[in-house]
């Protein structure tokens, strides 16, 4: 069986370092390792519209931002198909049939949907399209017969729901769809990077994100004002690592080689943590180290982005070509689905012949 990746992001803003360590960095590694037969990366504009129906301009403007972030991180259109969800009409068609395989109560139990409904204060006025987006996400994944879906931890319930739809479809209509597996980052920290204020989730409205496209100065300022241990008042005080955002970010970004370059007094992160916990290590020193580490990773991304920002029409051309290629694949799956469901009447010579002879015999 071929190994196929599908994943994507909603274009509601520029991508931040949470997206990066949670999924984007891993996708680029997977792409470059060359072990997958096909990689589809989708800008999920239709899904973004499920909770931004009254603000289509926001979605429209952010498609290019996400594309710029993808390309500047190293996704390569020669090796990965980058496309826009709304341009693949088969996704809507598949969703329409999958809806019959899912109950309302199952959707209500989806933990991601539950959390997002709360976050958006939708409790009494949930748009139906939003409520059913796990179904459309199953269409996204299965349309490409994806075997592997690299995502952050928060998306695990979506993949589980997709797997259920696949099993149900295959049980009712015969083996047609591929059951995908989620691929989450190895380290827990990377699956869920907190905001710079220490809050669990990074979000634009909370203003606690470091964006991939932030300038070096913006990144430095955000790091220097990061949430640490509120009880670590004097340098000599023992410090706590629990919920200490600076150390969480170091867990996600720091490699041993960084110590030689930027903080040679310590051999590795464990030594640095040990000193912090014993007392005698100030927050500013740790933050400066984190800044050096993150700038090293973000600088090449920033540099590529500023190149790419001068090639907007070419990027739309990449997305157009990618969308055309993606449609071809989705159309093949759609044909298989229709055949399995036996709603491909005009291609079903046996059906027509059988009915003709039934009526003919009378
Ligand atoms: N729900 C994902 C997010 O919010 C985006 C997405 C849409 C997606 N369709 C997908 C991710 C299919 C993986 C597979 O980030």
Boltz pocket constraint, residues with backbone or C-beta under 6 A from the ligand:
constraints:
  - pocket:
      binder: B
      contacts: [[A, 6], [A, 7], [A, 8], [A, 9], [A, 10], [A, 44], [A, 47], [A, 136], [A, 137], [A, 140], [A, 141], [A, 149], [A, 150], [A, 151], [A, 155]]
      max_distance: 6.0
